[in-house]
């Protein structure tokens, strides 16, 4: 499988230009493909835009907005909750990416990063996704060393002149067989020529999903709560509701828009974490202004996001509490009565964990047209972030005090930037950018459950916790268009990211507390480091683009890249000399979970993305046939330790045949993933085998209705996703007495889905 994977997609990719040129001579016409380079964007190498048309084909198959990016070259996804996976671009993910949702820089308020930015917008409300996989312009954002993702919801609509009132809406519903996922969405607009009022709402609920085969013994879930079959992935259930209300005012070339958003997630299981989300409530206020002037364009925005997040053990995970090793009492989730067992100390309260985050930001950006050749972008941003993370006492060593993981946490950013773009002639375009960012961080004093934690707490409280980073980003890129069929983009970027609050301020070396600090999904425990420096990445990237003159019939892109990171924040194992719970054997332990501390090291990441599309047949009995191919390769190395970086996606490819006849579009897709053998020894990362999946998708679009149907993993293939993490979905996850070490989270088995959307 591994050798086949390397040969087949490369052969197809190398053949694309020849096939395409031959097809071009026959004057064939190609339907629009799902992913295409953004023609409108002339500022960034490697920028890809997914518009509403291309996104519509994916919405019925997922409730996770991040997964809408799965067909973008260079992107992979970390496994997480059902609506909360984490995008990765060229091996860099999570906080290392700049992710904006309607212009807001959202922050995950959780030590397990269970509420990432894209989890706050439902796929039904995503109007466009712009992805920067190469050189990210400084105007897009800072405090990141990887790519950028810009998610935008539906723009306000107004009545046309003389129309009077515009009243329109859309309603949809979907069902997915694996996990019995059921959901729906509703949107409505009532507008005049100057005022627009809109509403968007969505909801989804799903049970645990099934893998393509047994990967563990069947057994009970929480006592009295049912039975987990051998193929059932515990703690993968979820329920989510998102709603937003928008008010927009327009006058000539000026627009003011106010959006209010709320999210309610009463539960979301996590198969690769020891805890589950038992509540996530968020309120967002987002105000923006956009105006066109004789000298250019002005944009301004102010926003606030308030998040109340809770974690506990949910149905599939147990917390046992008893007076001796032979008798035990199962913990039941909050709100579910616990039945005492004779001879024990009663029922434990589990381990309640609470987080409250407050994120306030503002930005101003101006596009100044200096001449027919020169465009200058200037702007400033600020962000004020506050975080409290506390764990109420719960008995059995977790009492009598409140455990403060982060208390009065502060992370403030102030930034200014300038960006000069010049179109020298029809062939050459350049862009130079400079960004300065000041990041200030601090926390209050902390405490543990009891005196067991006093040594760590006193040491942390006595330390200087106030940190200030002065970060500088530089970008330089150029685009060369020698003719209508070729484009070359190349550039360099220096980008900087300061540590997040948990990387710097997670303070306890107690084993239980360390296991709570983990957004990697590897089952290990982590402790922070007050001496961490910001990461600084130096990236070289180029994109070679061949296409027909109209960019509609055929195309091929090749994007090689290289990134070197100074002070890369990785992790090293701690020992008894540095932490009470990190015994000496932790340094050499294999085939088990370990304890780690965040440290600065150096790292290199390099790889290549190859993608293309080409016509296969035209005007056949079954319509037009189009072929597409995509190949992604990334390698990540820790240059300090000669270890592999954690969670690198192995070589993978997708081949597809797209059929279009009238209003019908059908897709047959073959997904290939090589075995993952380059793993992080420091983290005891688990290897995964290679696999191939077949997917079928189809859609039929009328003027005011759309029907989607498909089968994911057609042959119910069992596989372990390379970025799925360690399986911690059931049993006593705190003590490791659930499914033993060595089991990774399996991918979803066969799932049949159908969805319908009607406009009115």
N, C-alpha and C positions, 0 to 999 in steps of 0.2 A: 504493500500500500504506500509506504513512504517513497519508494523509488518511482512508482507510477505517478504519485502526486507531483513530484518534481518535474517529470518529463511532459505529461499531457498538457497542463495549462501553459507551460512555457512554449511548447510547440504551437499551440493554438494562438498564443499571443504574438509569436514571431511571424505567424502566417497572416495575421490580421491585415497589415497594410497591403499585401499582395492580393488577398481576396477582395479587399475593399476597392482597390483601384480597378480590378477587373469588373467588379459590379458597377463602379461609377461609369465605365464606358458604355454600359447598357442602359444608363439613365433610369435606374430604379429609384423608388421613393421609399424611405425608411420611416416607420412611425416613431413617435417620440419615445425615448428610452427613459427608464425610471430615474437614472442618475446622469446628469450632464454638467459640463463645466458652465459656470455662470458667465454668459456673454456680457451682461450688464456690468459685472464687477471688473474693474480694470486696475485693481490695486494690490491683489495678493496672489502670489504663486500658490497653486494647489487649492484654490478656493472652489468649493462645490456648493450648489444651491439646490435644495429639494423644494419644489413649489407645491401648491395645493393639489395639482393634478397628479403628480407622482406620489405624494403622500396618501392620496385617497385609496390607492391599491393595497396599502399595508394596514390601514386602521382596524379592519375587522379581525386581523390576526393577532393583535397585541393590545394590551392596556398599559404598556410601558413605553413612554415617549422616547427614551433613549434607544430602544430597539428599532425605531424608525430609521436609524442611521446604519443599520447592519449591511446595507449594500453600497456604502460609501468606501472607496478604496482607502486602506490604511486604518480603518476603525475596527475595533473589537469591543467586547463588553465583559466587564467583571460580573460574575454571578452575585445576586443579592435577592431582595424581595421581589414579589411579582410585579410591582410597579416602580421599582427603584434601582434597576441595574445602573452600573457606572461606566460611561464611555471611556475608551482608551484610544489615543491617537499616537501611532508610532511608538508604542510601548510606554507612553506616559499617560496617566489617568488621574481621575478624582481631582484633588486640589491642584494638581499640576497643570490642569487645563483651565482656561478662562471660559466659563459658561454663563451666558446671559439669557434671561427669560424676560421678554418685553423690556429690554434695557436694564433690568435689575440684576445686580451681582448678588445672587442668593448664596447663602452659606449653610452647610449641613450642621445643624445644631444637635449633634449626637456623637458620642465617643465611638460608635460603630458606623457612622455616616449613613444612617438609615433614611435620611430625608435629603437626598442630593437635589440640586437645582431642578433637573428635568422631571423629578417626581411631582412637582407642583403644577404641571400643566398636562392635561389629558390629551392623548393623541387626536381626539375629535376636535380639539381647539387649536391645534398647531396649524398655522397657515403656511409657514415656511421655516426651513432650517438651513442656515448657512454655516458651512464647516470650513475652517481654515486648517489644512493639514500641513502646509508648508511654512512659509514665513508669515507670521501674524503681524499686521500693521499695528503700530503703537496706539493708533486711535481706537482699535477694537478693545484694548484693555491691557492691564499689567498684572503684577503679582502672580505670574504663572510662567512655566518654562516650556510647556508643550503647545499644542494647537488651541483653537478656540471654537466654540459652538454658540451660535446666536439663534435662539428660538423666538419666533414671533407669532402671536395669536392673530386672530382675524382683525383686520383694520376696520375702523368705523365706516359705515356706508351712509350716504346722504341721497335725498331725492334729487333727481335731475331737474334742471330749470323748467318750470311750468308743470312738473309732474304732480305737485301738490304734496301728497303723503306717500312715503315708501313703507310698506308693511310686508315683511317677508320672514321666513324662518326655515328651520330644518329639524327633522326628528329622525333618529336612527336607533337600531337595536342590533345586537349580535349575540351569538352563542358559540362557545368552543367546547368540544366534547371532553377533552382531557382536563380534568379539574372542574368540570361543569361550570365554566366561567360564563356568566350572564351579565349583560349590562346594556346601557342605553345612553343617549345624549339628546339634548334639546337646545336649540338656539333660536333667538327671535330678535328682530330689529324693527323699531318704529322710528321713522326719521322724516324730517323736513329738509329743506335746502340748507339750513344753517345748524340744525340741532339733530343729534342722533342718539338714541337710547337703545342699548343692546343687552341681551342676557345670554349666557352660556352655562350649561349645566351638564354633568356627566356622572355616572355611577357604575360601579362594577363590583361583583362579588364572585369569589372562586374558592373551591376546596383544594386540598392537597393534589398535586398532579402525580401522574404515574410515569415511571421510566419505561423503557422498552423491554424490560425484563427484571427478574429478581436480582437485587444487589446486596441483600441482607436477609437474615431470617425474619419471618413474620412474627409479630408479637403485639402485646398490648400497648396502647397509648396510655395517657394518664388514667389511673384506675377508675373504672366506671365510665370512661369516655370513649370506648370503642377499641378497635383493633387496627393495627397498621399492617397491611399486606407487605410481602417481600419486595414488591415493585413500587410501593407508595413512598414518595419523598416527603418525609415529615416536615412540618413547619414551613410549608410552601403555600398555605392558604392566605387570602387577603381580601380586604374590602376597602373601597375608597370612593369618596364623593368630592367633586370639585365644582364650585360655582363662581361665576364672576358677573359683575354688573358694570357696564360702561356708559359713560356720558361724554359726548364729544360736541364741541362747538367749532364752527367754521365760518370764517369771514375773509373773503377774497383769498389771499395767499397765506393765511394764518390759521392754525389748528391748535386747539387745546383739548386734551383728552384726559379724563379721570377714570381709572379702573379700580374697582374694589373686588378683591378675591378672597374666598374662604376655602379651606380644605378640612375635611373630616375623615381621618383613617382610624376607625375603631380597632382594627387589628391588621397586622401584616407579619406573617411568619418569616423566619430567616433560617434556611437550612444550613448555612455555613457560619452561623454565629451561636454563641451560647445563650443569648437572650433573644426575645421577640419584641416587636413593636406592639404595644397594647394601647397606643393612642398617639395620634399626631394631629394637632389642631393648629391651623395657621390662618392669620389674617394679613392681607396685603393691601396697601394703598399705593397707587402708582399714578403720578401726575406728570404729564409731559406737554411741552410746547414745541411746535415746529413752524417756522416761518421762512418764506422766500423773500429776499430783498434784492435790490439791484446789484449789490456786491457779492451775493451768494446766499447761503442757507445757514440758519441758526436753529440749533436744537438745545432744549433744556429739559431736565428731568429731576424729580424729587420723589423718593419712595420710602416706605417703611414696611418691614416684614416682622411680625411677631409670631413666634413659634413656641408651642407648649408640647413637649415630646415626653412619652413615657415608655419604659421597657419593663418586661417581666417575662417569666416563663409562661408560654401559652400551652394549649391543649396537648401537644405532642411531646412536650418536655417536662420532666419530673424534677422536683427537688425533694429529696428524701430527708426526713428528720425524725429521729427516734432515740430511745434511751440506750440502745446497744445495736450491735451489728446484725442481729437476727430479727429485730422488729423495726418497722419503718412506717412512716405516715406519708402518703403522697401529698404534694402541694397542689392545690387547685388555683387556677387563675383568679384574679380579682373579680369579685361578684359571684363566684361559684362556691357554694358551701363546702367546707372541708369536713369530712367524717372522721372523728377521732378513732384510734385503734387502741384497744386495751393494752396496758403495759408500756405505753409510750408517754412521752412528755407532751403530747398533743400535736396540734397542727402548726407547721411553720408558716410564716408569712411570705415565703419565697424570698425574692430579692428585688423590691421595688426600686426603680431608678428613674429619676425625673430630671428633665432639662428644660430650661427656659431661655430662649434667645431673642434678642431685639436687634434688628439690623436696619439702620437708617443710612440712606445714601442720597447724593445729589451729583449732577454732572451738567456741564455746559460745553457744547462743541460748535464751532463755526467753520464752515467751508468758504474760504475766501478765493474768489476768482481773480487772480492777479493779472492774467492775460489769457490769450487764446491757448497758450502753451502751458501756463503754470497755474496750479491749484495748491493752496495752502490750507491745511487743517490745523486748527489750534483748539485746545480745550483744557478743562480741568475737572477733576473728580474728587469726591471725598466720601468716606464711608466710616460710620461709627457702629461698632459691633459690641454687644454686651452679652455675656453668657454666664448662667449659673447652672451647675450640674451637681445634684445631691442625691444621696441614697438613704432613704429613711431606715431606722433600725428595724431588724426583722428576726432577731433571735439567733441562737446557735452561733455565737461568736460575732454576730452582726448587731451589736447593741452595747451600751444603751444610747450612744450618741448618733446624730446624723453624720453620715460620711460625706464630706465635701470633696468632690473630685476636682471641680473648678468653682471657685467662689469669687464673685465680682470680677469675672474675666473681662478684659478689654483688648480689643484689636482694632486700631484706628488707622486708616489709610488716607493720605493726601497725595494727589498726583497732578502733574501738568505735562502736556505733551505738545509737540509740533511735528507736522508731517508735510513734506514738500513733494508734490507729484508733478512730473513734467512729461509732456508728450513732445519729444524733440522733432519727430517727423512721423510719417505713417508706419515706419518700421520699428522705431525705438521709443520706449517709455520707461521712465525710472521713478523710483520712490525712495526717499530718505526719511527716516523717522528717529526722533529722540524723545525719551520719556524719563521723567524723574519721579520717583515715588518714595514717600517717607512712611514707614510702618512703625507704629508705636504699640507696644503690648505690655500688659501688666495683669496681675491678679491680687486678690486679697489673701488673707491667711486661711489655712485649711485645718481640718481635723479628721481623725479616723473614727471608726465605730467605738474604739476603746483604747486602752493603754498599749495594746499590741502594736499600734500604728504610731506611737509617740515619737520614736527615733526619726522616722522619715518625716513626719509632720513638723517637728521642731527644726530639723535641718532645712526643710523647704521654707518655713516661715522666717528663718533667720537670714536666708539668702537674699541677694539683690534680684528682685523679680521684674524690675522695670527694664524693658529692652527697646532699643530704637535702631531700626535699619534704614539706611539710605541707599536705595536701589536705583540703578540706571539701566534702561533698556535702549538698545540701538538696533535699527533695521536698515538694510540696504538691499533693494531688489531691482531687477530690470526685466523687461519683456522685449523680446526681439521677434518680429513677424516678417520673415523674409518674403513670404508670398501668402496667398489666400489659403494654402493647404498646410502651412507649418507655423507653429508658435513655440518659442523656447522661453521659459521663465527660469530665473536663477537668482539666488540671493543668500544673504547672511543675516543672522539675528543673534544678538546677545539679550537674553531674557533672565529675569531674576524673580524668585519667589521666596518670601519669608515663611518660616514654619507656622503651622496652625497652632491654636491654643493647646491642643492635646500633645502635639509633638514637643512643645516646650514645657508645659506645665503639668502633665500627668505625673504625679509625685510618689505614689505608693509602690513599694517593692513587695508588698504582700501578694502571694500567688493569686488569690481570688480577685483582688483589685486589678492586677496586671492583665488577667484574662478578660476583663471588661473593656480594656483599651485595645481595640482591634477593628480596623476597617478593611484589613487585608483579606479577611475570610479564611485565614490559614489555621485557625484554632490556637495560635500561640498567644502568649501574654506580652504586653509592652509597657515600658515606663518611659517618661519623657526625659528631656535633657535641657537644662537651663542654658547650657553653653552652645546650643545649636546656632550655626550661622545660616544666612540665606543661601539657597541654591542658585547658582549662576550657570546657565546653559549657553553654549555656543553652537549654533546650528547652521549647517550648509545644506541647501535644498535646491533641486532643479526639477523642472517638469518639461518633458519633450512631448509635444502634442502634434499628431498627424491627423488630418481630417479632410473631407471633401470641402470644396469651396463654400458651400452653404452650411456646412456643419450639421447636416441632417441625415446623410446617407450612411456614412461610416466614420469611424474615428478610433484612434488608439492613443493612450497616454502611458508614459513611463516616468515615474518619479523616484529617483534615488535620493537618499538623505543620510546625513551623519550629524550626531549631536554628542558633544562632550560636555559633561556637567561637573563643575567644581563644587565641592561641598554638598554633593548629592546626599539627601537624607535617607540613609539605609538603616540597617539595624545590626547590632552585634550582640552575641549572647553575654548575659551577665553571670557573675559567679558569686560565691559566698562572700568574697571580699567586698563586693559592691552592693549586694542586696541579700537580705535575710532569706528570702524564698528561693533564691537562685543558688542551689547547692552546687558544689564543684563539678558533679557529674553532668550538670546542665551544659558544660562546655563541650563535652564529647558525646552527648546523648544522640542516638539515632533512632528512627522508627518511633518517635513520640513527639508530643508537643513540648515546646521549650519556652524559656523566658528571655526576652530581648530588650535592649535599650536603643532608642533612636540615636544615631551618630552621623556625623559628617564624613563622607568618603568621596571618592571620585568614581565616575561612571561614564561609559560610552554606549550609545545606541545607534544602530545603523540598519539600513534595510532598503527595500524597493517595493513600490506599488506598480502593478501593471493592470490596465483595464482597457476594454475596447468593445465596440459593437459593429456589426456588419450585416448586410442583407443576405439571406439564404435563398429566398425564392420570392417571386412577385406574381400576383394575379393567378394563384393556383386555385384549385377547387375548395381549399380550406383557407383562402385568404393569403395575406403576406406573412412570411416567416423571417424572423430576425434572430441572429445569434449574438450573444454577449458573453464576455469572459472577464474574470477578475482574479488577480493573484496578489497576495500580500506576504511579505517576508520581513521579519524584524528580529534582531539579535541584540540582547542587552547584557553588558558585562560590568561587573564591579572591578574597576582598575586597581583599587587598593588591596583587595583580597583575592583577585582572580576568580571569584565566584560568579555564577550567573545571577542576573537580576531576577527578582521574584515576579511571577505572573506575566511572563512574556508569551504571547500567542505564537504557537508554532506555524510553520508554513501552511497556508490555506488557500483555497481557490474556490471559485464558483463558475459553473458553466450553465448557460440557460438558452432555451429556445422560446421565443415569444411569437405567438400566433395572433394575428389581428384580422378580424373579418366583420365589417360593419361596426356595430356597437359592442361586439364581443372582443375581449382580450384574454388570452390564455397563456400561461407560463409553465414550462417544465424546467425545473432547476435541479442541478446536481451540485451538492456542497461537499467538498473534500477537505479534510483536516489531517495533517501529519501527526505522528506520535510526538508527544512532548517529553523529551529526554534531557534537555538543557534546563535544569532546575536549580533553585537556590539551596545549596547545602546548609547554609547558616540557619535557614528557616525549616529545614527538613521538608521542603516542598515535595509533593507527591507527583510522580510521573503519570501520564495518561497515554492510552493507546490511540492510534489513528483510526479514522472512521470516515464513512461516506453516507450522506443522507440525500433522499430524493423528495422534493416538494412539488406539489401541484397547486396552481392558483388560477382563478378565473374571475372575470367581472363582466357585467353587462350594464351599460349606462344608457338610460333614456334621458330626455330633456330635463326632467325634474325628479328622477329617481335613479338609484344605483343599487345593484345587487352584487355582492361578493361572496365567493365560495372557494374553499381550498382544503387541502390536506397537507399538514406539516408532518415530516418524517413518515412518508407513505408506507414504508415497509416495517414500521415499528422497530427500528434499529436501536439496540442498546448502545449507549456511548457515555463516556465521562467528558464533560466539557472541560477543556484545558484551563479555563479561567473560572471554573465553578467553585473552587475552594474545597476545604475539608468538610465532610458531612457531619454536622452536629445537630441534625434535625429532630432527634428524639432521644428519650431516656434521660439519664442524669448527666446533663451536659457540663455541669460545673466540676464534677469529679472525674469526668471522662468515662463513666460507666454506661454510656449509651452504646452506639455502634463504635467499635474499636478504631484506633488510629489506623490509617491506611486506606480508609474509604473516602472517596471523593464524591462530590455532588453529581449525580447523573443528569444528563439532559432529558428533555421531555420525550416521551414516546409518541405514538401516532395521535394526532389531534385533528379532528374534522371541524371546520368552522364555517359559519355563514353569517352574513350581515347585510342589512338593508338600510338605506338612507333615502329619505323623501324630502324634497324641498317644496315649500308652499308659500 
